[in-house]
Amino acid sequence: MTKQEKVQFVIDTLNEIYPHVPIPLDHKDPYTLLIAVLLSAQSTDVKVNQITPLLFAKADNPYAMVKLSVEEIREIIKPVGLSPMKSKGIHGLSKILIEKHDGKVPADIDALEELPAVGHKTASVVMSQAFDVPAFPVDTHIHRLMYRWNLSNGKNVVQTEKDAKRLFPKELWNELHLQIIWYGREYSPARGWDLEKDIITKTIGRKTVLNEYHKKKTRR
C-alpha cells in the first residue's frame, strides 16, 4: 500500500465504524466547552462529564464564574486533578473574556492561546468543535495511533499534528480527529491492546510496532 492508500484506508474504516461521531465532552456553548476541555487535561472525559454539571450549576458563563472564588472553583473540580492550576486558569480566563471579549469566547486560535491555562490543543478543540473551523487537536490517542500506523514518527505532538494536517484532507479534520480518538479508546488502547480487534494497525501498522507486539505475545 502506498501512503495515500493507507490514508484512504484509515478514512474509509473510520467512516464505517463511526458514521456519526459523538463529541466526548458534554457542553452547551463555546464557554462550557472551553472549560470542559481545560479540565480534561491529564484526566478522563468520563470524570470531566461527572464534574462539569456541578460546576456549571453554579456558573456556566464568565460573569457567574468570576463571582466564585478560586478556592470555590478548586473545591468543585478537585476530582479531575491539577485543581490548583485549573481553578486559577478558569477564574483568570473568565475575567479576561469579560474585560477583552465582551464575555464571549473568541473564534480565534491566537486569542484563545493567550488565555490562562489554555494551550494549543485546548484552543484547537474549541476552534474545531465550537466554531467548526478546521483544526486537528492531537491527544495521546492520536499521537499513539499516528505512530502505530506509520503516518508520523512519534517524535512529539507538534510533529504529529503537522503530519496529520499534511496527510488528511482539511475538510475531514474536525470529524476525523474525533473518530481516531474513539478508535484509539475502543480498538487500539495503550494498555490491554488486542491486535486482532485493531483492523487498522493490523493492516497498515508500522513493522517494528507489529514485531514488538508479537514478541511480547510469544513471551507470555
N, C-alpha and C positions, 0 to 999 in steps of 0.2 A: 504493500500500500504506500502511495506517495503521502507526503504530509497533508496535502489538500484533501485526499481521500479519507485520511484519518480524521481530519477536522469535520468533514461531512458525516462520517460515521458517528462521531460524538453527537453532532446536532440531531441527526435522524433518530438515534437511540434515545436521547433525552426527550425529544418531542413525543416519541412513542410512549415512554414511561410516564412523563409528566406533561400531558397536553394542556392542563390548566395548573399553573404553578402557584401555590399559596404563598403569601408573604409571611415569613415566620414570626414577626413581631406585631403584636396587637397595637393598633393606634387608630386615631380618627382624623388626624390632620398633620401637617408638617411639624408642628411643635411637639406633639406627643410622640411622633416617630423619632424626631431628633433625640428626645430624652431617652426613649427606649433603646435606641442604637448605642447611645453613650453608656447606658447601664449594662449593655451586653458584653462590653469588653471584659475578657477573661471570666465570663460567666456563660450560662446557657440560656437560650431563648425561652425555654420552659420556665426557668427560675424568674427571668425578667417578666414574663407574662403573668406570673403569680403576684409580683410586687407592684407593677405599674398601676393596677386598679386601685390599690391602697393609696399610692402617691397622687394619682390623678383625681381621686375623690376629694382630696384636699386642695389640689392645684393642678389644673390642666391647661393653664396658659401662663405666660410670663408674669402678668400683673399679680396673679394669685400666688405664683411661686416665690416672688421676692418678698411677699408678706410673711412667708415661713422663714425661720432662721436656718442657717447651715446645719445646726445641730438637729433641728426637727427633721430636715430632709434626710440627714445621715441616719437617724434612728429608723426611719421607714425603709431605707434602701440597704441597710446593713446586710441582709441575707445574700445580696448579689456580689458582695466582695468589693474591695478597693473603695469602700464608702467614704473615707475622709476626702480623697481626691475627687470622687464623683459628685459628692454633695456640694463641694466648693464650686466645681465646674457648672453644675446645674444652676446654682444660685447666681454665679457670675455671668453666665451666658444669658440668663433671663433678664438680668439688669441691662446688659449690652443691647439685647433685642429691643428693649423699651427705649433706651437712650438713642440708639443709632438707626433702628429699623422699624419704628412705629409699632413695636410689639410683634412684628411678623418675622418669620424665618425667611432669610433671603434666598432666592433661587440662583445663587452664585457660589461656585465652589470655593473661590478665594475668600469671599466674605465669611463663608461657613468655617473655613480652616482657621480664620483669625479668632474664632470664639474659643473661650477656655475649655480645655478637655476634649475638644473636637479635632481629631486627626484626619488624615486624608481618607482613610477607609470610611469613617463615620460620615464625612462630608459626601463621599461618593454614593453611599447608600441613600442618603437623603435626596441627592440630586436625581438618582435613578427612581426611587420608589415614591417620593412625594411629588416630584416635578416632571417625571417622565423624560428627563434629559439623559441621553446615553452615557452610561458610566459602567465600569467593571470593578466593583469593590472586591478585593481579594482577601478572603478569610483563610483560616487554617485548612479548611476542606479543599478550597480551590487551589491553594498553594500545593497541597499534598497531591491532588489529582493531576494537576498540570505536569508535575514531575513524574508521577507514575505512568502517565500517558505519553511521556517523552515529548511533550509540547513546550516544556520550559526546563531550564537546568536546575531549578530549585535553589538558586543562589540566595535570593531574597524576594520579598513580596513585590518590591518595586519592579524587578525584572519580570516576575511572573505576570504582573499587570500589563507591562509593555507587550509581552509575548501574546497574551490573551487578546489584547486590542488589535494586535497585528494580524493574528490568525483568524479571528472570528468576525463576521460582518457586523458593522456598527449597529444596524437595526435590530440585531438579536441580543446585544449585550445585556439589556435590562432583564429580560426573561431568562437568558442563558445562565447568568451568574447564580440566579436562584435555583435553576434546575441542577446545576453542578453541586451546589450546597446540599440539596435534598438527596442527590445521588450519593454524595460522599458519606452522608449520615447513614443511609439505608443499605448501600451496597459496597462501599469502599472505605470503611472506617479505619482509623489509625490502629485501634485495638480490636481483636476478635474478628479480623478480616478473613472472609472466606472467598477465595479467588473464583471458585465455581459459580458463585452468585454474581460476581462482578464481571459482567459480559464485556464492558468497555476495556478494562485493564487486561482481561484475558485475551482480547482480540488485538489490541494495539499497544499493550504495555511495554515499557522500557525493559530491555533484555536483562539488565542487571537486577532490576526490581523483581522480575519473574523468577530468575535464578535463585535469588536470595530467599524468596518465598518458598520455593520448592525444597531448598536446602534445609530450611527450618522445619518444614513438614516432615522430611525424612528423619531428622534428628529426634522428633518427638516419639 
